[in-house]
């Protein structure tokens, strides 16, 4: 399969069912951190359950409705990016992320997300990429900002998690906006 260099010994690669043992070890290293704001991987507590999570995304990939990529740092899985929703009919997808502590503060999510957003717009013809995030998840909100997404609104007390109703922020970028921002960067400006 392919691996895309993110620089500094980091790579973006497909995360597939055969990675189940590595995925479980990664979740076990960072479970408390990863599940602070989202339940991603919370039920993957053994190899079979980890494989089931990865298989569910392999099935989504086969149906062209979602994708899962891992973030490796120095050949160790430290997080990932996913298209939780990928609707080619409407041209709308939702990208998200998770990290264990060893992957934080290195820009891995931002660098990997740029590659996947470029792919969604340029290769797949998507029109809109969304980022849904708990307002309490400041690092994830900051990624949305660094990507140049627009905060479109807040779904107040939208998602009950760990006994507390979470506000969910919706951030998004449209294909023409993304391409214009990329053109500014390519000509020496900021994105």
N, C-alpha and C positions, 0 to 999 in steps of 0.2 A: 504494500500500500504506500501511500505518499506521506511525506513529512514536509511541512513548510517551516523554514527557519524563521524564528522571531528575533534572532540575534541573541548574544550573551548566553549561548548554550541552550536556549529554549526553542521548543518546537510545538507546532500545532499539528495534530494527527487525528485520524478517525479513531474513535473509541468504540470498540466492537466487543461482541460477546466473548471472544477468546481472551480478552483482557480482564475477565472477571476476578481472578485472584489479585491482580495488581490494583484493580478498581476497589475491591474490598479493603485491601491494605491501606490504600489512600483514604478511603472513607473512615476507617478506624483511626488513622492518625489525626484526622481533622474533624471528626463527627460533631463534636460540640460546637466548633467554630462554624462549620458549614451549615448546620441547622439552626443557627441563631435567628435567622429571618425567614428561612424557607425549609420545607421538609424534605428537600432533595436528598435521596439516598437514605433517609431515616430508617426505612424498613429493610434495607440491604444489610443484614447482619450476619449473613453467611454466604458462602460462594454461590450457592444456588440462587439465593435472592439477588445477589449482585449481578449474576448472569441474567436473571429475569429482567432487571432494569435495563441492562445493555441490550438484551434481545428486543425489548419493547421499542427501543429507538432504532434498532436494525430493521424492525418491521415498519416503523414510520418511514425510514429512509427508503425501503423497498416500495412503499406506497407513495413516496414523494410528499410526505406530510410533516416531516421533522428530521432533524439530524443531530448527531452528538459528536463532538470533537474533544479530545483531551489536550491539556496543556502539560507538556513535559519540560522539566528543568533539569539539566545535567542527567538526562535519561531516567528521571523519576517523575511519575505522574503526580502533579500538584494541584490540578484543577481542571476546569473544562468550560466549554462554551456549547450552547445548544440552540437550535431552532426548535423551541417548544411547539410552536405553530408555524406551519409553512403552507400557505394556501395559494397555490398557483392560479386558481380560477379568479380570485379577487385581487391577487398581486400583493397580499399582505402577509407578513411574517412577524414573529416575535422572537427576538434573540435574548438569551439570558446567560448567566455564568454562575460558577461556584469556585471557591478556592479553599485549600487548607492553609494554615498559617505560613508554611514554608514558601508558598507562592505569592504572598502579598507584598505590595510595595515595589514591585519590579516592572509594572506596566504590562504584564503578560495579557491580561484581559483586554486592555485597550488595543494593544497591537494585534492580538488574535481576532478581536471583534472587527477591526477595520478590514482585515482580509475577508472575513465572512460576509460583511456588509457589501464590500466591493463585489464579491461573487454573487450575492443575491440580486444586486441591481444589474451588474454587467453581463453575467452568464445566464441568469435565470429570469431576467426581465421583471423582477418584483418592482412594485411601485412604492411600497411603504414598509419600513422596518420599525417595529415597536420595541420598547424596553419597558417592562413592568417591574416596579421595584417598591418595596416597603419604604415609606418615608423615613423609617428608623435606620435603614441600611445606608448610611452615609457614604461608605466606599463605593457602593454600586451606583448611587446617585451621582457621585463624582465621575465615574466612568461615563455615564450618559452625557454629562457636561463635556468631558474631554473629547468624546466622539462628535460633539457638535449637534446632538439631538435637541429638540425643542420640548420643553415641559408643557404638555397640553392640558394637564389637569390632574386632580386628585380625586380618587374614589374614596370618600371618607368612610372610615370604619368598615371597609370592604371585605377584609379577609380575616376570619378568626384563626389565630395561631397561638398556641400555648396559653389559651384562656384570655387572650387580649385581642380585641378587634383592631387590625392593622389598617392604616391608611395606605392605599396603593397609588403611587404616582405613575402616570402614563407619559412616557417620553417617546418621541418618534422623529423620523427623518424621511422625507420624500426623495425619490430618485433624482429629480432635478436639483434639489438642494444639495444632496450629497455630491453629485458630479460638479456642481459649481464650487463647492468648498474644496474638493480635490484639485480642481483646476487652479484655484488660488494657491494651494500648497505647491503644485507643480511649477507655478510661475514665481515661487519665492515668497508667497504670503503665508499667513497662518491658517490653521484649521483647528 
